[in-house]
Amino acid sequence: MTVMVRQATVEDLPWMSEILLRGFDDKFGRMLGRRFDRAPQTLTEMGRKWLEWELCTMLAAEADGQPVGILLIMERDERLGELWQEARIIQQELGLIRTAACVIGLALPHHGINEKVAYISNFTVDAPFRRHGIGWGLLASAEEWARNQGKEALSLHVAEPNPARRLYERFGFRLERTINSRLSQWIFDIRTWLYMVKPLTETQ
């Protein structure tokens, strides 16, 4: 199997949205309910905005030319006007009630991006292609990007029961703090999140 990781473009957004939904079907399913079938269009449109606003860098993984994984590196938090536009996109596709659930849900857990730390989000590999080193390759590419940008660390949140935690630990991430959220438990049935950091400099 030949695996390639590259920076994604707007043309990749439709398949990236499908992979993201499959990877987090439980999370999106609880937020969207019967509107789940409208989610690909919504995520694709939001992805276009994120690229337009230079909000993140998107990495795409391919195995033998087939798209199999994604990883987003968030470069800054959304501004108020951008959050408003995101809410309008969601509302047009999913309706008012689901918009409220999505706006709250997508903000959990809050990452608080800063200029020294590259924050990893929306990281998933399609189930049939897991355990082939693709996730590791995406993380390695994210680390290379972060080092080239002069970042001092990588960071991410992972749900406590998520087995991906073991991958992060092998890659060098260490637990920095544990976050308990009743709101997250209500929306996702996930009470505890782990905030993990991998230092990229010898001084940390």
FILONU-839219 format. One record per atom (N, C-alpha, C): atom name; y, x, z negated; residue in one letter. Coordinates in steps of 0.05 Angstrom, whole numbers. Atoms other than C-alpha are relative to their C-alpha. Example, Ala and Ser with C-alpha at 12.3 -4.5 7.8 and 13.67 -1.06 7.14 Angstrom:
// FILONU-839219
+--------+--------+--------+--------+------+
! gudren !      y !      x !      z ! doke !
+--------+--------+--------+--------+------+
!      N !    -24 !     18 !      0 !    A !
!     CA !    -90 !    246 !   -156 !    A !
!      C !     24 !     18 !      0 !    A !
!      N !    -24 !    -16 !      1 !    S !
!     CA !    -21 !    273 !   -143 !    S !
!      C !     22 !    -15 !    -14 !    S !
+--------+--------+--------+--------+------+
***
This chain:
// FILONU-839219
+--------+--------+--------+--------+------+
! gudren !      y !      x !      z ! doke !
+--------+--------+--------+--------+------+
!      N !    -24 !     17 !      0 !    M !
!     CA !      0 !      0 !      0 !    M !
!      C !     25 !     18 !      0 !    M !
!      N !    -24 !    -15 !     -2 !    T !
!     CA !     67 !     28 !     21 !    T !
!      C !     23 !    -17 !    -12 !    T !
!      N !    -21 !     14 !     14 !    V !
!     CA !    123 !      8 !    -26 !    V !
!      C !     27 !     13 !      5 !    V !
!      N !    -27 !    -10 !     -4 !    M !
!     CA !    197 !     14 !    -11 !    M !
!      C !     20 !    -16 !    -16 !    M !
!      N !    -22 !     13 !     15 !    V !
!     CA !    257 !     -2 !    -56 !    V !
!      C !     26 !      7 !     14 !    V !
!      N !    -25 !     -4 !    -14 !    R !
!     CA !    324 !    -11 !    -23 !    R !
!      C !     21 !    -19 !    -12 !    R !
!      N !    -21 !     18 !      9 !    Q !
!     CA !    391 !    -43 !    -37 !    Q !
!      C !     -1 !    -25 !     17 !    Q !
!      N !      1 !     26 !    -14 !    A !
!     CA !    390 !   -117 !    -18 !    A !
!      C !     26 !     -7 !     12 !    A !
!      N !    -24 !     10 !    -14 !    T !
!     CA !    438 !   -152 !     28 !    T !
!      C !      0 !    -31 !     -1 !    T !
!      N !     -2 !     29 !      0 !    V !
!     CA !    460 !   -224 !     37 !    V !
!      C !    -23 !    -13 !     15 !    V !
!      N !     22 !     11 !    -15 !    E !
!     CA !    404 !   -234 !     87 !    E !
!      C !    -26 !     -2 !    -17 !    E !
!      N !     23 !      1 !     18 !    D !
!     CA !    353 !   -222 !     31 !    D !
!      C !      1 !    -22 !    -20 !    D !
!      N !     -3 !     19 !     22 !    L !
!     CA !    379 !   -276 !    -14 !    L !
!      C !    -19 !    -24 !      0 !    L !
!      N !     19 !     22 !      1 !    P !
!     CA !    334 !   -334 !      8 !    P !
!      C !    -27 !      7 !    -11 !    P !
!      N !     26 !     -7 !     12 !    W !
!     CA !    269 !   -297 !     -6 !    W !
!      C !      2 !     10 !    -28 !    W !
!      N !     -4 !     -9 !     27 !    M !
!     CA !    297 !   -265 !    -68 !    M !
!      C !      2 !    -24 !    -19 !    M !
!      N !     -2 !     24 !     17 !    S !
!     CA !    314 !   -334 !    -95 !    S !
!      C !    -28 !    -12 !     -5 !    S !
!      N !     27 !     10 !      3 !    E !
!     CA !    242 !   -357 !    -82 !    E !
!      C !    -16 !     17 !    -20 !    E !
!      N !     14 !    -17 !     19 !    I !
!     CA !    213 !   -297 !   -118 !    I !
!      C !      9 !     -3 !    -28 !    I !
!      N !    -11 !      4 !     26 !    L !
!     CA !    260 !   -306 !   -176 !    L !
!      C !    -10 !    -26 !    -13 !    L !
!      N !      9 !     26 !     11 !    L !
!     CA !    240 !   -379 !   -184 !    L !
!      C !    -30 !      2 !     -7 !    L !
!      N !     28 !     -3 !      7 !    R !
!     CA !    166 !   -361 !   -182 !    R !
!      C !     -4 !     17 !    -25 !    R !
!      N !      2 !    -18 !     23 !    G !
!     CA !    176 !   -305 !   -232 !    G !
!      C !      8 !    -12 !    -26 !    G !
!      N !    -11 !     13 !     24 !    F !
!     CA !    214 !   -349 !   -281 !    F !
!      C !     -3 !    -30 !      2 !    F !
!      N !      3 !     29 !     -5 !    D !
!     CA !    185 !   -417 !   -264 !    D !
!      C !      2 !    -16 !    -26 !    D !
!      N !     -2 !     14 !     26 !    D !
!     CA !    179 !   -436 !   -338 !    D !
!      C !     29 !     -3 !     -9 !    D !
!      N !    -28 !      1 !      8 !    K !
!     CA !    252 !   -419 !   -352 !    K !
!      C !     15 !    -19 !     17 !    K !
!      N !    -15 !     18 !    -18 !    F !
!     CA !    280 !   -453 !   -290 !    F !
!      C !    -11 !    -28 !     -1 !    F !
!      N !     12 !     27 !      2 !    G !
!     CA !    232 !   -511 !   -297 !    G !
!      C !     12 !    -16 !    -23 !    G !
!      N !    -11 !     14 !     24 !    R !
!     CA !    258 !   -528 !   -366 !    R !
!      C !     29 !     -7 !      5 !    R !
!      N !    -28 !      6 !     -5 !    M !
!     CA !    330 !   -523 !   -342 !    M !
!      C !      4 !    -21 !     21 !    M !
!      N !     -5 !     17 !    -24 !    L !
!     CA !    323 !   -561 !   -277 !    L !
!      C !    -16 !    -25 !      1 !    L !
!      N !     16 !     25 !     -1 !    G !
!     CA !    269 !   -612 !   -288 !    G !
!      C !     -7 !     -8 !     28 !    G !
!      N !      7 !     11 !    -27 !    R !
!     CA !    260 !   -656 !   -227 !    R !
!      C !     17 !     11 !     22 !    R !
!      N !    -17 !    -12 !    -21 !    R !
!     CA !    316 !   -619 !   -191 !    R !
!      C !     -9 !     28 !      8 !    R !
!      N !      9 !    -27 !     -5 !    F !
!     CA !    274 !   -556 !   -187 !    F !
!      C !     -1 !      7 !     30 !    F !
!      N !      2 !     -5 !    -28 !    D !
!     CA !    265 !   -564 !   -112 !    D !
!      C !     27 !      7 !     13 !    D !
!      N !    -26 !     -6 !    -10 !    R !
!     CA !    340 !   -556 !   -102 !    R !
!      C !      9 !     28 !     -8 !    R !
!      N !     -8 !    -25 !     11 !    A !
!     CA !    342 !   -490 !   -139 !    A !
!      C !      3 !     23 !     20 !    A !
!      N !     -3 !    -22 !    -19 !    P !
!     CA !    330 !   -442 !    -80 !    P !
!      C !     27 !      1 !     14 !    P !
!      N !    -26 !      1 !    -13 !    Q !
!     CA !    393 !   -465 !    -44 !    Q !
!      C !     22 !      8 !    -20 !    Q !
!      N !    -20 !     -6 !     20 !    T !
!     CA !    433 !   -460 !   -109 !    T !
!      C !      1 !     30 !     -6 !    T !
!      N !      1 !    -28 !      6 !    L !
!     CA !    410 !   -390 !   -125 !    L !
!      C !      9 !     17 !     23 !    L !
!      N !     -9 !    -15 !    -24 !    T !
!     CA !    421 !   -366 !    -54 !    T !
!      C !     30 !      0 !      2 !    T !
!      N !    -30 !      2 !     -2 !    E !
!     CA !    493 !   -392 !    -54 !    E !
!      C !     13 !     16 !    -23 !    E !
!      N !    -11 !    -16 !     22 !    M !
!     CA !    506 !   -361 !   -123 !    M !
!      C !     -3 !     30 !      6 !    M !
!      N !      4 !    -28 !     -7 !    G !
!     CA !    477 !   -295 !    -98 !    G !
!      C !     21 !      9 !     20 !    G !
!      N !    -21 !     -7 !    -19 !    R !
!     CA !    526 !   -296 !    -40 !    R !
!      C !     27 !      6 !    -14 !    R !
!      N !    -24 !     -4 !     16 !    K !
!     CA !    583 !   -304 !    -89 !    K !
!      C !      0 !     26 !    -16 !    K !
!      N !      2 !    -25 !     17 !    W !
!     CA !    558 !   -248 !   -134 !    W !
!      C !      4 !     25 !     17 !    W !
!      N !     -4 !    -23 !    -18 !    L !
!     CA !    555 !   -200 !    -75 !    L !
!      C !     30 !      1 !      9 !    L !
!      N !    -28 !      1 !     -8 !    E !
!     CA !    624 !   -223 !    -51 !    E !
!      C !     18 !     10 !    -22 !    E !
!      N !    -17 !     -8 !     22 !    W !
!     CA !    653 !   -212 !   -120 !    W !
!      C !     -6 !     28 !    -10 !    W !
!      N !     10 !    -26 !     10 !    E !
!     CA !    617 !   -145 !   -128 !    E !
!      C !     -7 !     -1 !    -29 !    E !
!      N !      7 !      5 !     28 !    L !
!     CA !    589 !   -172 !   -192 !    L !
!      C !    -25 !     17 !     -7 !    L !
!      N !     25 !    -13 !      5 !    C !
!     CA !    522 !   -136 !   -185 !    C !
!      C !     -9 !     16 !     24 !    C !
!      N !     15 !    -13 !    -22 !    T !
!     CA !    479 !    -89 !   -144 !    T !
!      C !    -28 !    -12 !     -1 !    T !
!      N !     27 !     12 !     -2 !    M !
!     CA !    414 !   -121 !   -120 !    M !
!      C !    -19 !     19 !     13 !    M !
!      N !     21 !    -17 !    -12 !    L !
!     CA !    351 !    -81 !   -108 !    L !
!      C !    -23 !    -18 !      9 !    L !
!      N !     23 !     15 !    -11 !    A !
!     CA !    294 !   -107 !    -65 !    A !
!      C !    -24 !     19 !      3 !    A !
!      N !     24 !    -16 !     -4 !    A !
!     CA !    222 !    -82 !    -65 !    A !
!      C !    -17 !    -14 !     21 !    A !
!      N !     18 !     10 !    -21 !    E !
!     CA !    176 !    -89 !     -5 !    E !
!      C !    -26 !     16 !     -1 !    E !
!      N !     27 !    -13 !     -2 !    A !
!     CA !    101 !    -74 !      0 !    A !
!      C !    -11 !     -5 !     28 !    A !
!      N !      9 !      2 !    -28 !    D !
!     CA !     77 !    -60 !     71 !    D !
!      C !     18 !    -19 !     15 !    D !
!      N !    -20 !     16 !    -14 !    G !
!     CA !    141 !    -94 !     95 !    G !
!      C !      3 !    -28 !    -10 !    G !
!      N !     -2 !     27 !     11 !    Q !
!     CA !    130 !   -157 !     53 !    Q !
!      C !     17 !      1 !    -25 !    Q !
!      N !    -17 !      1 !     24 !    P !
!     CA !    184 !   -175 !      2 !    P !
!      C !    -16 !     -9 !    -25 !    P !
!      N !     17 !      5 !     23 !    V !
!     CA !    152 !   -173 !    -67 !    V !
!      C !     14 !      1 !    -27 !    V !
!      N !    -12 !     -3 !     26 !    G !
!     CA !    203 !   -158 !   -121 !    G !
!      C !     30 !      3 !      2 !    G !
!      N !    -29 !     -2 !      1 !    I !
!     CA !    276 !   -159 !   -143 !    I !
!      C !      8 !     11 !    -27 !    I !
!      N !    -13 !     -9 !     25 !    L !
!     CA !    321 !   -128 !   -195 !    L !
!      C !     30 !      0 !      5 !    L !
!      N !    -29 !      1 !     -2 !    L !
!     CA !    395 !   -140 !   -207 !    L !
!      C !     11 !     19 !    -22 !    L !
!      N !    -15 !    -16 !     19 !    I !
!     CA !    442 !    -90 !   -240 !    I !
!      C !     27 !    -12 !     -2 !    I !
!      N !    -26 !     13 !      4 !    M !
!     CA !    501 !   -127 !   -269 !    M !
!      C !     21 !     21 !     -6 !    M !
!      N !    -21 !    -20 !      2 !    E !
!     CA !    565 !    -87 !   -262 !    E !
!      C !     23 !     -8 !    -17 !    E !
!      N !    -21 !     11 !     18 !    R !
!     CA !    611 !   -132 !   -301 !    R !
!      C !     -6 !    -29 !     -7 !    R !
!      N !      2 !     29 !      6 !    D !
!     CA !    616 !   -200 !   -334 !    D !
!      C !     17 !    -16 !     19 !    D !
!      N !    -16 !     18 !    -17 !    E !
!     CA !    641 !   -259 !   -294 !    E !
!      C !     27 !     -6 !    -12 !    E !
!      N !    -26 !      9 !      9 !    R !
!     CA !    714 !   -276 !   -298 !    R !
!      C !      1 !    -30 !     -1 !    R !
!      N !     -1 !     29 !      4 !    L !
!     CA !    735 !   -346 !   -317 !    L !
!      C !      0 !    -16 !     26 !    L !
!      N !      0 !     14 !    -26 !    G !
!     CA !    751 !   -367 !   -246 !    G !
!      C !    -26 !      1 !     14 !    G !
!      N !     26 !     -3 !    -13 !    E !
!     CA !    684 !   -341 !   -222 !    E !
!      C !    -20 !    -19 !    -14 !    E !
!      N !     18 !     19 !     14 !    L !
!     CA !    647 !   -380 !   -276 !    L !
!      C !      5 !    -29 !      9 !    L !
!      N !     -7 !     27 !     -9 !    W !
!     CA !    684 !   -442 !   -253 !    W !
!      C !    -12 !     -5 !     28 !    W !
!      N !     12 !      3 !    -27 !    Q !
!     CA !    662 !   -431 !   -181 !    Q !
!      C !    -31 !     -2 !     -2 !    Q !
!      N !     29 !      2 !      4 !    E !
!     CA !    590 !   -420 !   -204 !    E !
!      C !     -8 !    -28 !     -9 !    E !
!      N !      5 !     26 !     10 !    A !
!     CA !    592 !   -485 !   -242 !    A !
!      C !      2 !    -21 !     22 !    A !
!      N !     -3 !     19 !    -22 !    R !
!     CA !    617 !   -522 !   -180 !    R !
!      C !    -23 !      2 !     20 !    R !
!      N !     23 !     -3 !    -18 !    I !
!     CA !    561 !   -493 !   -137 !    I !
!      C !    -24 !    -15 !    -12 !    I !
!      N !     23 !     13 !     13 !    I !
!     CA !    509 !   -516 !   -187 !    I !
!      C !      3 !    -30 !     -1 !    I !
!      N !     -5 !     28 !      1 !    Q !
!     CA !    541 !   -584 !   -195 !    Q !
!      C !     -5 !    -14 !     26 !    Q !
!      N !      4 !     12 !    -27 !    Q !
!     CA !    541 !   -597 !   -120 !    Q !
!      C !    -29 !     -4 !      7 !    Q !
!      N !     28 !      1 !     -7 !    E !
!     CA !    467 !   -583 !   -115 !    E !
!      C !    -17 !    -16 !    -20 !    E !
!      N !     18 !      9 !     21 !    L !
!     CA !    439 !   -606 !   -182 !    L !
!      C !     11 !    -23 !    -17 !    L !
!      N !    -11 !     21 !     16 !    G !
!     CA !    487 !   -656 !   -213 !    G !
!      C !     11 !     10 !    -26 !    G !
!      N !    -15 !     -8 !     24 !    L !
!     CA !    529 !   -655 !   -276 !    L !
!      C !    -17 !      7 !    -24 !    L !
!      N !     16 !     -5 !     24 !    I !
!     CA !    475 !   -658 !   -330 !    I !
!      C !    -15 !     26 !      3 !    I !
!      N !     14 !    -25 !     -4 !    R !
!     CA !    434 !   -602 !   -300 !    R !
!      C !     19 !     24 !      1 !    R !
!      N !    -19 !    -22 !      0 !    T !
!     CA !    497 !   -561 !   -290 !    T !
!      C !      6 !     10 !    -28 !    T !
!      N !     -5 !     -8 !     27 !    A !
!     CA !    510 !   -562 !   -364 !    A !
!      C !    -23 !     17 !    -11 !    A !
!      N !     23 !    -15 !     10 !    A !
!     CA !    439 !   -539 !   -379 !    A !
!      C !     -1 !     28 !     13 !    A !
!      N !      2 !    -25 !    -14 !    C !
!     CA !    443 !   -484 !   -326 !    C !
!      C !     22 !     20 !    -10 !    C !
!      N !    -22 !    -17 !      9 !    V !
!     CA !    511 !   -457 !   -348 !    V !
!      C !     -6 !     12 !    -28 !    V !
!      N !      7 !    -10 !     27 !    I !
!     CA !    487 !   -452 !   -420 !    I !
!      C !    -25 !     19 !      2 !    I !
!      N !     25 !    -15 !     -2 !    G !
!     CA !    417 !   -427 !   -401 !    G !
!      C !      4 !     27 !     13 !    G !
!      N !     -3 !    -25 !    -14 !    L !
!     CA !    439 !   -373 !   -352 !    L !
!      C !     17 !     20 !    -16 !    L !
!      N !    -16 !    -18 !     17 !    A !
!     CA !    486 !   -345 !   -405 !    A !
!      C !    -16 !     11 !    -24 !    A !
!      N !     17 !     -8 !     22 !    L !
!     CA !    429 !   -335 !   -454 !    L !
!      C !    -21 !     20 !     10 !    L !
!      N !    -18 !    -10 !     21 !    P !
!     CA !    422 !   -283 !   -479 !    P !
!      C !     24 !     14 !     12 !    P !
!      N !    -25 !    -12 !    -11 !    H !
!     CA !    493 !   -257 !   -471 !    H !
!      C !     -3 !     30 !      0 !    H !
!      N !      5 !    -29 !     -3 !    H !
!     CA !    493 !   -186 !   -446 !    H !
!      C !     24 !     17 !     -8 !    H !
!      N !    -23 !    -16 !      7 !    G !
!     CA !    565 !   -161 !   -456 !    G !
!      C !      0 !     27 !     14 !    G !
!      N !      1 !    -24 !    -16 !    I !
!     CA !    568 !   -110 !   -400 !    I !
!      C !     24 !     18 !     -6 !    I !
!      N !    -23 !    -18 !      3 !    N !
!     CA !    610 !    -48 !   -410 !    N !
!      C !     -3 !     23 !     21 !    N !
!      N !      0 !    -19 !    -22 !    E !
!     CA !    628 !     10 !   -364 !    E !
!      C !    -19 !     23 !     -4 !    E !
!      N !     18 !    -22 !      5 !    K !
!     CA !    580 !     59 !   -397 !    K !
!      C !    -30 !     -7 !      3 !    K !
!      N !     28 !     10 !      0 !    V !
!     CA !    517 !     16 !   -394 !    V !
!      C !     -6 !    -17 !     25 !    V !
!      N !      9 !     17 !    -22 !    A !
!     CA !    480 !    -12 !   -333 !    A !
!      C !    -19 !    -21 !    -11 !    A !
!      N !     16 !     22 !     11 !    Y !
!     CA !    451 !    -80 !   -351 !    Y !
!      C !    -19 !    -11 !     22 !    Y !
!      N !     21 !     10 !    -18 !    I !
!     CA !    386 !   -102 !   -317 !    I !
!      C !     -4 !    -29 !     -4 !    I !
!      N !      4 !     29 !      2 !    S !
!     CA !    377 !   -175 !   -301 !    S !
!      C !    -17 !    -10 !     23 !    S !
!      N !     15 !     13 !    -22 !    N !
!     CA !    333 !   -221 !   -259 !    N !
!      C !    -20 !     20 !     13 !    N !
!      N !     20 !    -20 !     -9 !    F !
!     CA !    277 !   -169 !   -254 !    F !
!      C !    -28 !    -13 !      0 !    F !
!      N !     27 !     12 !     -2 !    T !
!     CA !    210 !   -195 !   -228 !    T !
!      C !    -14 !     10 !     25 !    T !
!      N !     18 !     -7 !    -23 !    V !
!     CA !    152 !   -177 !   -182 !    V !
!      C !    -18 !    -24 !      4 !    V !
!      N !     18 !     22 !     -6 !    D !
!     CA !    111 !   -231 !   -148 !    D !
!      C !    -28 !      6 !    -12 !    D !
!      N !     25 !     -3 !     16 !    A !
!     CA !     47 !   -243 !   -188 !    A !
!      C !    -22 !     15 !     15 !    A !
!      N !     23 !    -14 !    -13 !    P !
!     CA !     -4 !   -219 !   -135 !    P !
!      C !      5 !     30 !      3 !    P !
!      N !     -6 !    -28 !     -5 !    F !
!     CA !     32 !   -152 !   -130 !    F !
!      C !      6 !     16 !    -26 !    F !
!      N !     -4 !    -14 !     26 !    R !
!     CA !     38 !   -135 !   -204 !    R !
!      C !    -22 !     20 !     -5 !    R !
!      N !     19 !    -21 !      8 !    R !
!     CA !      3 !    -75 !   -234 !    R !
!      C !     -6 !     19 !     23 !    R !
!      N !      3 !    -19 !    -22 !    H !
!     CA !     14 !    -34 !   -170 !    H !
!      C !     23 !     20 !      0 !    H !
!      N !    -22 !    -19 !      2 !    G !
!     CA !     74 !      6 !   -194 !    G !
!      C !     26 !     -9 !     12 !    G !
!      N !    -24 !     10 !    -13 !    I !
!     CA !    125 !    -38 !   -160 !    I !
!      C !     23 !     -3 !    -20 !    I !
!      N !    -20 !      3 !     21 !    G !
!     CA !    161 !    -56 !   -224 !    G !
!      C !     11 !     27 !     -9 !    G !
!      N !     -9 !    -27 !      8 !    W !
!     CA !    163 !     17 !   -244 !    W !
!      C !     19 !     12 !     21 !    W !
!      N !    -17 !    -10 !    -21 !    G !
!     CA !    193 !     34 !   -176 !    G !
!      C !     28 !    -13 !      0 !    G !
!      N !    -26 !     14 !      2 !    L !
!     CA !    248 !    -18 !   -184 !    L !
!      C !     16 !     12 !    -23 !    L !
!      N !    -14 !    -11 !     23 !    L !
!     CA !    265 !      9 !   -253 !    L !
!      C !      9 !     29 !      6 !    L !
!      N !     -7 !    -28 !     -7 !    A !
!     CA !    265 !     81 !   -227 !    A !
!      C !     25 !      0 !     19 !    A !
!      N !    -23 !      2 !    -18 !    S !
!     CA !    313 !     60 !   -171 !    S !
!      C !     25 !     -9 !    -15 !    S !
!      N !    -22 !      8 !     16 !    A !
!     CA !    357 !     25 !   -222 !    A !
!      C !     11 !     23 !    -17 !    A !
!      N !     -9 !    -24 !     16 !    E !
!     CA !    359 !     88 !   -265 !    E !
!      C !     15 !     20 !     18 !    E !
!      N !    -14 !    -19 !    -19 !    E !
!     CA !    377 !    131 !   -204 !    E !
!      C !     28 !    -10 !      6 !    E !
!      N !    -26 !     12 !     -6 !    W !
!     CA !    433 !     83 !   -187 !    W !
!      C !     19 !      4 !    -24 !    W !
!      N !    -16 !     -2 !     24 !    A !
!     CA !    458 !     84 !   -259 !    A !
!      C !     10 !     29 !     -4 !    A !
!      N !     -8 !    -28 !      3 !    R !
!     CA !    458 !    160 !   -262 !    R !
!      C !     21 !      8 !     20 !    R !
!      N !    -19 !     -6 !    -21 !    N !
!     CA !    495 !    165 !   -196 !    N !
!      C !     28 !    -12 !     -6 !    N !
!      N !    -25 !     13 !      8 !    Q !
!     CA !    548 !    118 !   -225 !    Q !
!      C !     11 !     11 !    -26 !    Q !
!      N !    -10 !    -12 !     25 !    G !
!     CA !    556 !    160 !   -287 !    G !
!      C !     -5 !    -16 !    -25 !    G !
!      N !      7 !     16 !     23 !    K !
!     CA !    525 !    109 !   -334 !    K !
!      C !    -14 !     17 !    -21 !    K !
!      N !     12 !    -14 !     22 !    E !
!     CA !    501 !    132 !   -402 !    E !
!      C !    -26 !    -13 !     -9 !    E !
!      N !     24 !     13 !      9 !    A !
!     CA !    445 !     81 !   -411 !    A !
!      C !     -6 !    -24 !     18 !    A !
!      N !      9 !     25 !    -11 !    L !
!     CA !    404 !     24 !   -382 !    L !
!      C !     -5 !    -19 !    -23 !    L !
!      N !      6 !     19 !     21 !    S !
!     CA !    398 !    -40 !   -421 !    S !
!      C !    -11 !    -26 !     12 !    S !
!      N !     11 !     25 !     -9 !    L !
!     CA !    363 !   -107 !   -416 !    L !
!      C !     -8 !    -17 !    -24 !    L !
!      N !     12 !     18 !     19 !    H !
!     CA !    339 !   -168 !   -455 !    H !
!      C !    -27 !     -8 !     10 !    H !
!      N !     27 !     10 !     -7 !    V !
!     CA !    266 !   -189 !   -457 !    V !
!      C !     -8 !    -20 !    -22 !    V !
!      N !     11 !     19 !     20 !    A !
!     CA !    235 !   -250 !   -491 !    A !
!      C !    -22 !     14 !    -16 !    A !
!      N !     19 !    -14 !     18 !    E !
!     CA !    193 !   -227 !   -550 !    E !
!      C !    -29 !     -3 !     10 !    E !
!      N !     28 !      2 !     -8 !    P !
!     CA !    127 !   -256 !   -523 !    P !
!      C !     -5 !     11 !     28 !    P !
!      N !      4 !     -9 !    -28 !    N !
!     CA !    138 !   -227 !   -452 !    N !
!      C !    -15 !     26 !      0 !    N !
!      N !     15 !    -25 !     -1 !    P !
!     CA !     85 !   -174 !   -437 !    P !
!      C !     14 !     22 !     15 !    P !
!      N !    -15 !    -21 !    -13 !    A !
!     CA !    136 !   -137 !   -394 !    A !
!      C !     12 !     19 !    -19 !    A !
!      N !    -11 !    -18 !     20 !    R !
!     CA !    160 !   -107 !   -459 !    R !
!      C !    -15 !     27 !      1 !    R !
!      N !     16 !    -25 !      0 !    R !
!     CA !    103 !    -56 !   -454 !    R !
!      C !      9 !     18 !     23 !    R !
!      N !    -10 !    -16 !    -23 !    L !
!     CA !    128 !    -34 !   -385 !    L !
!      C !     26 !     14 !     -8 !    L !
!      N !    -26 !    -11 !      8 !    Y !
!     CA !    198 !    -24 !   -413 !    Y !
!      C !     -4 !     23 !    -20 !    Y !
!      N !      4 !    -21 !     20 !    E !
!     CA !    172 !     17 !   -471 !    E !
!      C !    -11 !     25 !     13 !    E !
!      N !     11 !    -23 !    -13 !    R !
!     CA !    131 !     62 !   -426 !    R !
!      C !     21 !     14 !     17 !    R !
!      N !    -21 !    -12 !    -17 !    F !
!     CA !    192 !     72 !   -382 !    F !
!      C !     22 !     14 !    -17 !    F !
!      N !    -20 !    -14 !     17 !    G !
!     CA !    233 !     96 !   -442 !    G !
!      C !     20 !    -18 !    -14 !    G !
!      N !    -18 !     18 !     14 !    F !
!     CA !    268 !     34 !   -467 !    F !
!      C !     -9 !     -2 !    -29 !    F !
!      N !      5 !      3 !     29 !    R !
!     CA !    273 !     26 !   -543 !    R !
!      C !     15 !    -24 !    -11 !    R !
!      N !    -12 !     24 !     12 !    L !
!     CA !    288 !    -35 !   -584 !    L !
!      C !     25 !      8 !    -16 !    L !
!      N !    -25 !     -5 !     14 !    E !
!     CA !    361 !    -35 !   -607 !    E !
!      C !      6 !    -22 !    -20 !    E !
!      N !     -4 !     22 !     19 !    R !
!     CA !    366 !   -104 !   -638 !    R !
!      C !    -16 !    -25 !      8 !    R !
!      N !     14 !     25 !     -5 !    T !
!     CA !    331 !   -171 !   -644 !    T !
!      C !     19 !    -23 !     -4 !    T !
!      N !    -18 !     23 !      0 !    I !
!     CA !    367 !   -236 !   -629 !    I !
!      C !    -15 !    -26 !     -3 !    I !
!      N !     12 !     26 !      4 !    N !
!     CA !    346 !   -304 !   -655 !    N !
!      C !     20 !    -21 !      7 !    N !
!      N !    -18 !     21 !    -10 !    S !
!     CA !    376 !   -365 !   -621 !    S !
!      C !    -14 !    -27 !     -1 !    S !
!      N !     10 !     28 !      0 !    R !
!     CA !    363 !   -438 !   -637 !    R !
!      C !      5 !    -14 !     26 !    R !
!      N !     -7 !     12 !    -26 !    L !
!     CA !    399 !   -457 !   -573 !    L !
!      C !    -20 !      9 !     21 !    L !
!      N !     19 !    -10 !    -19 !    S !
!     CA !    352 !   -413 !   -532 !    S !
!      C !    -28 !    -13 !     -5 !    S !
!      N !     26 !     13 !      6 !    Q !
!     CA !    292 !   -444 !   -568 !    Q !
!      C !      0 !    -29 !     10 !    Q !
!      N !     -2 !     27 !     -9 !    W !
!     CA !    317 !   -513 !   -551 !    W !
!      C !     -2 !     -2 !     31 !    W !
!      N !      0 !      1 !    -29 !    I !
!     CA !    329 !   -497 !   -477 !    I !
!      C !    -25 !     11 !     12 !    I !
!      N !     22 !    -14 !    -12 !    F !
!     CA !    272 !   -448 !   -462 !    F !
!      C !    -26 !      0 !    -16 !    F !
!      N !     22 !     -3 !     19 !    D !
!     CA !    226 !   -454 !   -522 !    D !
!      C !     -5 !     30 !     -6 !    D !
!      N !      1 !    -29 !      7 !    I !
!     CA !    242 !   -380 !   -534 !    I !
!      C !     20 !      4 !    -22 !    I !
!      N !    -18 !     -4 !     23 !    R !
!     CA !    270 !   -365 !   -603 !    R !
!      C !     11 !     28 !     -1 !    R !
!      N !     -8 !    -28 !      5 !    T !
!     CA !    272 !   -289 !   -603 !    T !
!      C !      2 !     16 !     25 !    T !
!      N !     -5 !    -18 !    -22 !    W !
!     CA !    301 !   -240 !   -553 !    W !
!      C !      2 !     28 !    -11 !    W !
!      N !     -2 !    -28 !      8 !    L !
!     CA !    296 !   -164 !   -556 !    L !
!      C !     20 !     13 !     19 !    L !
!      N !    -20 !    -16 !    -16 !    Y !
!     CA !    355 !   -122 !   -533 !    Y !
!      C !    -10 !     29 !      0 !    Y !
!      N !     12 !    -27 !     -2 !    M !
!     CA !    327 !    -56 !   -507 !    M !
!      C !     18 !     18 !     16 !    M !
!      N !    -18 !    -19 !    -13 !    V !
!     CA !    364 !      7 !   -485 !    V !
!      C !    -16 !     26 !      6 !    V !
!      N !     11 !    -27 !     -7 !    K !
!     CA !    343 !     71 !   -449 !    K !
!      C !     24 !     18 !      4 !    K !
!      N !    -22 !    -20 !     -4 !    P !
!     CA !    393 !    129 !   -459 !    P !
!      C !     -6 !     17 !     25 !    P !
!      N !      2 !    -17 !    -23 !    L !
!     CA !    407 !    169 !   -397 !    L !
!      C !     14 !     27 !     -4 !    L !
!      N !    -13 !    -26 !      6 !    T !
!     CA !    444 !    227 !   -430 !    T !
!      C !    -13 !     12 !    -25 !    T !
!      N !     12 !    -14 !     23 !    E !
!     CA !    419 !    280 !   -479 !    E !
!      C !     15 !     -5 !    -26 !    E !
!      N !    -16 !      3 !     24 !    T !
!     CA !    475 !    264 !   -527 !    T !
!      C !     -6 !    -26 !    -15 !    T !
!      N !      5 !     25 !     13 !    Q !
!     CA !    450 !    194 !   -542 !    Q !
!      C !    -26 !      1 !    -15 !    Q !
+--------+--------+--------+--------+------+
***
